Amino acid sequence: MKVGKVPTEVLEEIIFKNILHKRSEILVRPGIGEDCAVVDFGENVCVMSTDPITGAVKDIGSLSIHISCNDVASNGVEPVGVMMTILAPVGTTKEDLDYVMKEANKAAASINVEIIGGHSEITDAVNRMVITTTAVGIQKKDSMVTSKGAKAGDAIIMTKHAGLEGTAIIAADLEDRLKGKIEPKIIEDARGFSEDISVVKEGILAGEIGVNSMHDVTEGGLLGALWELAEASKVGIEIYEKRIPIRPETSAICKALSIDPLRLISSGVMVMAVSPEKKQRLVDTFQKEGIAATEIGKIIEGERVLVKNSIRQVLEAPEIDELYKVI
C-alpha cells in the first residue's frame, strides 16, 4: 500500500471487519468519517480521539496536541486532557525532547488542555520522531454531534482556508526546496499558518448552536473530509470550487510543487453541515469571534460532486495526501 492513511476499502474490509466484540456503553464506534469514540457515562459521555504526527518534523510538539483535540472538538465538545506517546529515534538529545515538550505545553495551554500522561521512548523502530496523542472530552449526552447527521438541504460551511496545515508544514520543513521559487516573505507568512491549527473554538461554538454534522479536515485535505462527511451520513454533496477560500501563500507553494491545495492536509479547518434555519446564525457567530467562515456547498440526495468551471466532477474517496508527494 501507498504512504498515508489506509485506504477506505481496506479499513472496511480488514480493520473494521475484525473489530467484533461490542459493549453496550459504546455509543459511537469506528467508521468512515468518524474520528471519535463516544462512551456512555450516564448523563454525560466521554469523547476520545487518537492521532499520530508522521508527516511533519518542525512544530511536531504543537501539532500533536492540536490534531487530536481538533477531532474531539468536531463533536462539539471541549477537550480537557491529552495523553502523549513519544517514539524518538536513536540519537535524540535531551534538548530535542525539551523543545518538543515546551511546544506541546504551549499548545495545550492555548486551548486550556492538560497533558495528563503518556509514554516516551528512544527506539530504533523509527528514523524520526513520531508522536501520538489521545484527547479526551466530556459532553452532555443530548448535545452529541457526529459526522453522521448531515441531511439533504443542509448548507456546508467551512472555516478558514484550504490547505492550511500542509502549507505551514511545507514552509517549515521544505524551505530549502522553496527558495528561489517563492518570495521569502511568502514562505515566512505561510509558516505563520501554524498559529491557526486549532479548531476547538469553532467546534464548541458550532456544538452550542447545533449543527447536524461536523468533521475536521486532516489527511486527504478539504475534498477528502467532505467525502468522508457525506459517506458517514450516507448522503450526496455538491461543492462549488470557486467558493473555496485559498490563501495566496498556499496557491504559490502548491503551484511551485505541483500539488493540489484541495487535497492537502488541512488541520485548522472545520467543515459542517447545518440546517438552513441555523446557517446565518452560525456564520455570524464565527465572524463575531474572528473566525472566517464560508458557505461552499450543500447536502443533496445521491451523487457527490465538485462543480468546477460549471462542470460537475465526481468527488472521489480520499487517496494519498498531497503532502506525502513532496516530503
C-alpha positions as CSV (number, residue, x, y, z in Angstrom):
1,M,0.0,0.0,0.0
2,K,1.0,3.6,-0.5
3,V,2.2,6.0,2.2
4,G,-0.6,7.6,4.1
5,K,-3.9,6.6,5.7
6,V,-5.0,3.1,5.0
7,P,-7.5,3.2,2.0
8,T,-11.2,3.3,2.8
9,E,-11.9,0.0,1.3
10,V,-9.1,-1.7,3.4
11,L,-10.5,-0.1,6.5
12,E,-13.9,-1.6,5.8
13,E,-12.6,-5.0,4.6
14,I,-9.9,-5.6,7.2
15,I,-9.7,-3.1,10.1
16,F,-13.4,-2.6,10.9
17,K,-14.4,-6.2,10.0
18,N,-12.1,-7.6,12.7
19,I,-13.5,-5.4,15.5
20,L,-16.0,-8.0,16.6
21,H,-16.5,-7.7,20.3
22,K,-19.0,-5.0,21.4
23,R,-20.0,-3.3,24.6
24,S,-23.3,-1.6,25.3
25,E,-21.6,1.5,26.7
26,I,-20.1,2.4,23.4
27,L,-22.3,4.9,21.6
28,V,-20.0,5.8,18.6
29,R,-17.8,3.1,17.1
30,P,-15.1,3.2,14.3
31,G,-16.5,4.2,10.9
32,I,-15.6,6.1,7.8
33,G,-15.6,9.8,8.7
34,E,-15.9,9.2,12.4
35,D,-12.7,10.3,14.2
36,C,-14.0,10.0,17.8
37,A,-15.2,7.2,20.0
38,V,-18.1,8.1,22.4
39,V,-18.6,6.2,25.7
40,D,-21.8,6.4,27.7
41,F,-21.2,7.7,31.3
42,G,-24.9,8.2,32.2
43,E,-26.0,11.8,31.7
44,N,-22.6,12.6,30.2
45,V,-20.5,10.9,27.5
46,C,-16.7,10.6,27.2
47,V,-15.4,11.6,23.8
48,M,-12.0,10.4,22.7
49,S,-9.8,10.5,19.7
50,T,-6.2,9.5,18.9
51,D,-3.9,10.5,16.1
52,P,-0.2,10.4,15.2
53,I,2.0,13.0,13.7
54,T,4.1,11.4,11.0
55,G,4.3,14.0,8.2
56,A,6.0,16.9,10.0
57,V,9.4,17.5,11.6
58,K,9.3,21.0,12.9
59,D,6.4,22.1,15.1
60,I,5.7,18.5,15.9
61,G,5.0,19.2,19.5
62,S,2.3,21.7,19.0
63,L,0.8,19.8,16.0
64,S,0.5,16.6,18.1
65,I,-1.7,18.4,20.7
66,H,-3.9,20.2,18.2
67,I,-4.6,17.3,15.9
68,S,-6.3,15.0,18.4
69,C,-8.0,17.9,20.2
70,N,-9.5,19.1,16.9
71,D,-11.1,15.6,16.5
72,V,-12.8,15.9,19.9
73,A,-13.9,19.4,19.0
74,S,-15.6,18.1,15.9
75,N,-18.1,16.5,18.3
76,G,-18.9,20.0,19.6
77,V,-17.1,19.4,22.9
78,E,-14.1,21.0,24.7
79,P,-11.2,18.6,25.1
80,V,-9.9,18.6,28.7
81,G,-6.9,16.3,28.7
82,V,-4.3,14.7,26.3
83,M,-2.2,11.6,26.7
84,M,1.0,11.8,24.7
85,T,3.3,9.0,23.4
86,I,6.7,10.0,22.0
87,L,8.7,7.5,20.0
88,A,12.1,9.1,19.3
89,P,15.0,7.7,17.1
90,V,18.4,6.8,18.5
91,G,20.5,9.9,18.8
92,T,17.7,12.1,20.1
93,T,19.0,14.6,22.6
94,K,17.6,15.9,25.9
95,E,17.4,19.3,24.1
96,D,15.3,17.8,21.3
97,L,12.8,16.4,23.9
98,D,12.8,19.6,25.8
99,Y,11.9,21.6,22.7
100,V,9.1,19.3,21.8
101,M,7.6,19.3,25.3
102,K,7.8,23.1,25.6
103,E,6.0,23.3,22.2
104,A,3.4,20.8,23.4
105,N,2.8,22.6,26.7
106,K,2.4,25.9,24.9
107,A,-0.2,24.5,22.5
108,A,-2.1,22.7,25.3
109,A,-2.2,25.9,27.4
110,S,-3.5,27.9,24.4
111,I,-6.7,25.7,24.3
112,N,-6.9,25.0,28.1
113,V,-6.0,21.3,27.9
114,E,-3.8,19.4,30.3
115,I,-1.2,16.8,29.3
116,I,-2.3,14.0,31.7
117,G,0.1,11.2,30.9
118,G,1.6,9.0,28.2
119,H,4.9,7.4,27.3
120,S,8.3,8.4,26.0
121,E,10.9,6.1,24.4
122,I,14.0,6.1,22.4
123,T,13.8,3.3,19.8
124,D,15.4,2.1,16.6
125,A,11.9,1.3,15.3
126,V,11.6,4.8,13.9
127,N,14.1,7.0,12.0
128,R,12.4,10.3,13.0
129,M,10.3,11.3,15.9
130,V,6.7,10.1,15.9
131,I,4.2,11.5,18.4
132,T,0.7,10.0,19.1
133,T,-1.8,11.8,21.2
134,T,-5.2,10.8,22.6
135,A,-7.5,13.6,23.6
136,V,-10.4,13.3,26.0
137,G,-13.5,15.4,26.4
138,I,-16.8,15.3,28.4
139,Q,-20.2,16.2,27.0
140,K,-23.9,16.0,27.8
141,K,-25.4,13.0,26.1
142,D,-28.1,15.1,24.4
143,S,-25.6,17.5,22.9
144,M,-23.6,15.0,20.8
145,V,-22.5,16.0,17.3
146,T,-21.1,13.4,15.0
147,S,-20.2,13.1,11.3
148,K,-23.3,11.1,10.6
149,G,-26.1,13.6,11.0
150,A,-26.0,15.6,7.7
151,K,-29.3,15.9,5.9
152,A,-30.4,16.8,2.4
153,G,-30.8,20.6,2.2
154,D,-28.1,21.4,4.8
155,A,-25.6,24.1,3.9
156,I,-21.9,23.2,4.0
157,I,-19.8,25.7,5.9
158,M,-16.0,25.6,6.1
159,T,-13.8,27.7,8.4
160,K,-10.6,29.4,7.5
161,H,-8.9,28.3,4.2
162,A,-8.0,25.1,2.3
163,G,-4.5,23.6,2.7
164,L,-3.8,25.4,6.0
165,E,-1.7,22.8,7.9
166,G,0.0,21.4,4.8
167,T,1.1,24.9,3.8
168,A,2.6,25.5,7.2
169,I,4.4,22.2,7.3
170,I,5.9,22.6,3.8
171,A,7.0,26.1,4.5
172,A,8.7,25.0,7.7
173,D,10.2,21.6,6.6
174,L,10.9,22.3,2.9
175,E,12.1,25.8,3.0
176,D,15.3,25.0,1.1
177,R,13.3,23.5,-1.8
178,L,11.1,26.6,-2.0
179,K,13.9,29.1,-2.0
180,G,14.4,30.6,-5.5
181,K,10.8,29.6,-6.4
182,I,8.9,31.7,-3.9
183,E,9.5,35.0,-2.2
184,P,11.0,34.7,1.3
185,K,8.1,36.8,2.7
186,I,5.6,34.3,1.3
187,I,7.4,31.4,3.0
188,E,7.6,33.3,6.3
189,D,3.9,34.1,6.2
190,A,3.0,30.5,5.3
191,R,4.9,29.2,8.4
192,G,2.6,31.5,10.4
193,F,-0.4,29.4,9.4
194,S,0.6,27.0,12.2
195,E,-0.9,29.5,14.7
196,D,-4.3,28.7,13.3
197,I,-4.2,24.9,13.6
198,S,-6.8,24.6,16.4
199,V,-10.5,24.2,15.6
200,V,-11.5,23.8,19.3
201,K,-13.1,27.2,19.5
202,E,-15.3,26.8,16.3
203,G,-16.1,23.2,17.3
204,I,-17.5,24.3,20.7
205,L,-19.4,27.2,19.2
206,A,-20.9,25.0,16.4
207,G,-21.9,22.5,19.1
208,E,-23.7,25.2,21.1
209,I,-25.7,26.4,18.0
210,G,-26.5,22.8,17.0
211,V,-25.1,21.8,13.6
212,N,-26.1,18.4,12.1
213,S,-22.7,17.1,11.3
214,M,-19.1,18.3,11.8
215,H,-15.7,17.0,10.6
216,D,-12.2,18.5,10.9
217,V,-10.1,18.5,7.8
218,T,-6.9,16.4,8.1
219,E,-5.2,13.9,5.8
220,G,-6.8,13.9,2.4
221,G,-7.5,17.6,2.6
222,L,-10.8,19.5,2.2
223,L,-12.2,17.3,-0.6
224,G,-11.3,14.2,1.4
225,A,-13.0,15.5,4.5
226,L,-16.1,16.4,2.6
227,W,-16.3,13.0,1.0
228,E,-15.9,11.4,4.5
229,L,-18.7,13.6,5.9
230,A,-21.0,12.5,3.1
231,E,-20.0,8.9,3.4
232,A,-20.6,8.9,7.2
233,S,-24.1,10.3,6.7
234,K,-24.9,8.3,3.6
235,V,-25.8,11.4,1.6
236,G,-24.8,13.2,-1.5
237,I,-22.9,16.5,-1.6
238,E,-22.4,19.4,-4.0
239,I,-19.3,21.6,-3.6
240,Y,-18.6,24.7,-5.6
241,E,-14.8,25.1,-6.2
242,K,-15.0,28.8,-6.8
243,R,-16.3,29.5,-3.3
244,I,-13.5,27.6,-1.5
245,P,-11.1,30.1,0.1
246,I,-7.4,29.5,-0.7
247,R,-4.7,31.9,0.6
248,P,-2.2,33.3,-1.9
249,E,0.6,31.7,0.1
250,T,-1.0,28.2,-0.3
251,S,-1.6,28.8,-4.0
252,A,2.1,29.8,-4.6
253,I,3.5,26.9,-2.6
254,C,1.2,24.3,-4.2
255,K,1.9,25.7,-7.7
256,A,5.7,25.6,-7.1
257,L,5.5,21.9,-6.0
258,S,2.7,20.9,-8.4
259,I,0.3,19.7,-5.8
260,D,-3.5,20.2,-5.2
261,P,-4.4,22.5,-2.3
262,L,-7.8,20.9,-2.1
263,R,-6.3,17.6,-1.2
264,L,-3.6,18.9,1.1
265,I,-3.8,18.1,4.8
266,S,-5.7,21.0,6.5
267,S,-5.9,20.7,10.3
268,G,-7.3,24.1,11.4
269,V,-10.2,23.8,9.0
270,M,-13.6,22.5,10.1
271,V,-16.5,21.6,7.8
272,M,-20.1,21.5,9.0
273,A,-23.5,20.6,7.7
274,V,-26.1,23.0,9.2
275,S,-29.8,23.5,8.6
276,P,-30.8,26.5,6.5
277,E,-32.5,27.9,9.6
278,K,-29.3,28.0,11.6
279,K,-26.9,28.8,8.8
280,Q,-26.7,32.5,9.1
281,R,-26.5,32.4,12.9
282,L,-23.5,30.0,12.6
283,V,-21.7,32.3,10.2
284,D,-22.4,35.4,12.1
285,T,-21.2,33.8,15.4
286,F,-17.9,32.7,13.8
287,Q,-17.4,36.1,12.2
288,K,-18.1,37.8,15.6
289,E,-15.4,35.6,17.1
290,G,-12.9,36.5,14.3
291,I,-13.2,33.1,12.6
292,A,-13.5,33.2,8.8
293,A,-16.5,31.0,7.6
294,T,-17.6,30.4,4.1
295,E,-20.6,28.5,2.6
296,I,-19.1,26.3,-0.1
297,G,-21.9,23.9,-1.0
298,K,-24.9,21.8,0.2
299,I,-26.0,18.3,1.1
300,I,-28.1,16.7,-1.6
301,E,-29.6,13.3,-2.4
302,G,-27.5,10.8,-4.3
303,E,-24.4,12.0,-6.1
304,R,-21.2,13.5,-4.6
305,V,-19.8,16.2,-6.9
306,L,-17.4,19.1,-7.2
307,V,-18.6,21.8,-9.5
308,K,-15.6,23.2,-11.3
309,N,-16.0,25.8,-14.1
310,S,-19.6,24.7,-14.4
311,I,-18.6,21.1,-14.9
312,R,-19.8,18.5,-12.4
313,Q,-16.9,16.2,-11.4
314,V,-17.4,13.1,-9.2
315,L,-16.0,13.6,-5.7
316,E,-13.7,10.6,-5.1
317,A,-12.8,9.0,-1.8
318,P,-9.5,10.4,-0.4
319,E,-6.3,8.8,-1.5
320,I,-2.7,9.7,-0.7
321,D,-2.4,13.2,0.8
322,E,-0.6,15.7,-1.4
323,L,1.9,16.3,1.5
324,Y,3.4,12.8,1.0
325,K,4.1,13.6,-2.6
326,V,6.7,16.2,-1.6
327,I,8.1,15.1,1.8
